[in-house]
Amino acid sequence: MQYEACVEVRLREGIADPQGSTIENATPKLGFQGVSNVRVGKSIRFTLESDNEETANAIVQELCDRFLTNPVIEDASITIQGVE
């Protein structure tokens, strides 16, 4: 069965986010007030084949641990959805 996977990667709390700071500092100059706590991350989407959702989730978790994220400074949230 095919599954669509989405991995949202973000910096862990306490890790400096210079891109987020740049965006946050620019928003008032662009006329946007009240924007705070800006954090920049990345979204990785792909399709994979697996026998079931549990196995698909385990594969994506291993991909995150070994390749897609830096576990020292990043966290990831995984979403798996079956494709019809």
HUZIQUI-V598871 format. One record per helix or strand of 2 or more residues. SS is the DSSP state (2 for helix, 1 for strand). FROM is the first residue (numbers start at 1). LEN is the number of residues. Records with the same first field share a line. If there is no record, write none. Layout:
SS=FROM-LEN + FROM-LEN
//
This chain:
1=2-10 + 41-9 + 74-9
2=18-13 + 53-16
//
